[in-house]
């Protein structure tokens, strides 16, 4: 994990200095002090590093931060986006498999699906079947909207502060993610228990 983190740190340093489009895998491996083979053992390309950067940020906040609500999580992500993601703004305009928007959408949907599953299995003490069509629709709508809002937030298109924006997003979530059940789920997910 230390090597993967070195690659990620090098990536972040380079995109902050040079912009994403001007960074190559060669630059990343040179800056990280690793071989190309080592890089490719951990990542497919620089877009994969970008995606890992976002997912590790979210996971770190969920497992290490003192968040107690989805509003807290969204607030941290918005603050981080403002501070650290400005160099990646052009990637929101990328189409296809390397689209940052597409990755954030897919990651948000999968994270939401995992929360539904965890809720059913551990909180409701039911067998998890799958999302209903209505839940899938709502989750896809939220994931797409969240990705679009995150992009516009990073581009500075809102006058709301991070707390106001985050709580506005949180208000749209299912009730079980806005109650003490969320705290129980989060605590159990952090410790790996039920």
WORAPE-V399370 format. One record per backbone hydrogen bond with DSSP energy under -1.0 kcal/mol. CO is the residue of the C=O (numbers start at 1). NH is the residue of the N-H. If there is no record, write none. Layout:
CO&NH, CO&NH
This chain:
1&5, 2&6, 3&7, 4&8, 5&9, 6&10, 7&11, 8&12, 9&13, 10&14, 11&15, 12&16, 13&17, 14&18, 15&19, 20&23, 24&28, 25&29, 26&30, 27&31, 28&32, 29&33, 29&34, 35&39, 36&40, 37&41, 39&42, 39&43, 45&49, 46&50, 47&51, 48&52, 49&53, 50&54, 51&55, 52&56, 53&57, 54&58, 55&59, 56&60, 57&61, 58&62, 59&63, 60&64, 69&73, 70&74, 71&75, 72&76, 73&77, 74&78, 75&79, 76&80, 77&81, 78&82, 79&83, 80&84, 81&85, 85&88, 86&89, 88&91, 89&92, 90&93, 91&100, 96&99, 99&103, 100&104, 101&105, 102&106, 103&107, 104&108, 105&109, 106&110, 107&111, 108&112, 109&113, 110&114, 111&115, 112&116, 113&117, 114&118, 115&119, 116&120, 117&121, 118&122, 119&123, 119&124, 120&126, 132&136, 133&137, 134&138, 135&139, 136&140, 137&141, 138&142, 139&143, 140&144, 141&145, 142&146, 143&147, 144&148, 145&149, 146&150, 147&151, 148&152, 149&153, 150&154, 151&155, 152&157, 153&156, 161&165, 162&166, 163&167, 164&168, 165&169, 166&170, 167&171, 169&172, 170&173, 174&177, 175&178, 179&182, 180&184, 181&185, 182&186, 183&187, 184&188, 185&189, 186&190, 187&191, 188&192, 188&193
